[in-house]
């Protein structure tokens, strides 16, 4: 019940509030119950037709998922809930679970689409698989920088890793195109498909990508460093997006310039005619 403001502002007025009994007798509220001021919840809330109360938890220095896991364990061990009472974990953790559930569907679907596009570009399963398998190793620098900065994995950092994966895949595609172009140009010029020719083509294609790759990395890092050092509103989110990109700009170029040419050689080994000198049989 909610009484008018001129009555509920005074305890004495509430005690003298006139009531009419079923028999017609005139009574006051004070004669039927005790009216006093006590401490209680500042607000009554309901959700799904059930009363609920909120407990706010501010987390600092730890990631949200591990804190909620520890809280759930402690509540299950030390709190006995009566009948009709339940506990739900909401807020940012609820949004985190929803985003993680979507990521479990979006990420595999995206990788499958990328693999199909790579296959349509190169028309070879091994080359498409080489680029796709190199992407996780290119992300190592992002994990190192997150660990060095003390940042936990979050939705913001996941967005940064997705952007980094796209850049790393682009690095691999361009490097592979340069290697194939160098190899095909040497064959077109009339050179024999030998191991020496393949090694020379790999060296030529890899060296051509050093300067463009260095310029690309310098531009990306120069654009992301102001976000990394910013302290304004929303910087706690933008820093976690930029950190994987900055760290990955160290590992991804090294992978594409050093590992990709080495891994390209076994793919073309079947096309090389490795001629070995025939053993000479000497007779006396």
Buried (B, 14 or more C-beta within 10 A) or exposed (E): EEEEEEEEEEEEBBBBBEEEEEEEEEEEBBEEEEBEEEEEEEEEEEEEEEEEEEEEEEEEEEBBBEBBEEBEEEEEEEEEEEEEEEEEEEEEBEEBEEBEEEBEEEBEEBBEEBBEEBBEBBEBEEBBBBBBEBBEBBBBBBBBBBEEEEBBBBBBBBBBBBBBBEBBBBBBBBBBBBBBBBBEEBBEEEBEBBBEBBEBBBEBBBEBBEEEBEEBBEEBBEEBEEBBEBEEEEBEBBBBBBBBBBBBBBBBBBBBBEBBBEBBBEBBEEEBEEEEEEEEEEEE
